Amino acid sequence: MKFRFAILFILVLALPQTLDAQCAMCRAVVESEADGKTAEGINNGIVYLMAIPYILVAGLFYFIYKKMRN
């Protein structure tokens, strides 16, 4: 189980372009602009906003698991 989690974690870190996400309205506004810097910034912001709650919940469950195991 730990090996599978490690492989999945490495793949997520190695392939960050698969994590890009945008809503339809944001995509339309950003694609109308000439430079790609704004689009990249919005993508990064969306990924960070999406990832933080999952990391916090995973940490909470990990500590609960460790506490229940002892």
N, C-alpha and C positions, 0 to 999 in steps of 0.2 A: 504494500500500500504506500509506504514511504517512497519507494522507487518510482511509482507511477506519479505521485504528487511532484516529485523532484523533476521528472521529465516534463510534465505539464508546465511547471513553473519556468523551466529553462526555455521551453518553446514560446511561452508568452513573452518572455524577456527578449528572445532572439527575433521574434517577428512582430515588432510593434506596429507595423503598417496595417496589420489585420485588425487592430483595435481602433482604428479611426472611425468616428461616428459623427453624424450631423443630422439634425432635423431638416425637413424639406425647406422650411423658410430660411434657415441659416444658410443652407447650401445655395439657394437661389440668390441671396444677397451677396454672398462671398464670391460666387462664380461670376457675378457681373463686374467685379473689380479686376483691375489689370494684374496686380502683383499677387503672388501666392503666399506672402508672409501672413496676411490676415487669416487666410484659410487654415494655415498651419497652426496659428495661435488659437483659433477657435476649436480646432480638433483637439489640441493638447488640453485646453480648458475643459472640454466635455469629458475627455478620458479621465482627467484628474478628479473631476466632480463625481464621476461614476465609480471610480475605483476606491475612494476613501471610505465610503460606508461599508463596502464589502470587506475591506481590510480590517476595519474596526470590529465588525460582527465576527469575522473569522478569529480575531484575537480574543474576543470575549468567549467564544465557544472553546477555544484552546485552553484558556485559563479555567473555565468551568470543568472541562474534561480532566485537566491535571488535578484539580481540587477533588473531584469525585473519585479519581483513581487512587488517591492516597488514603 
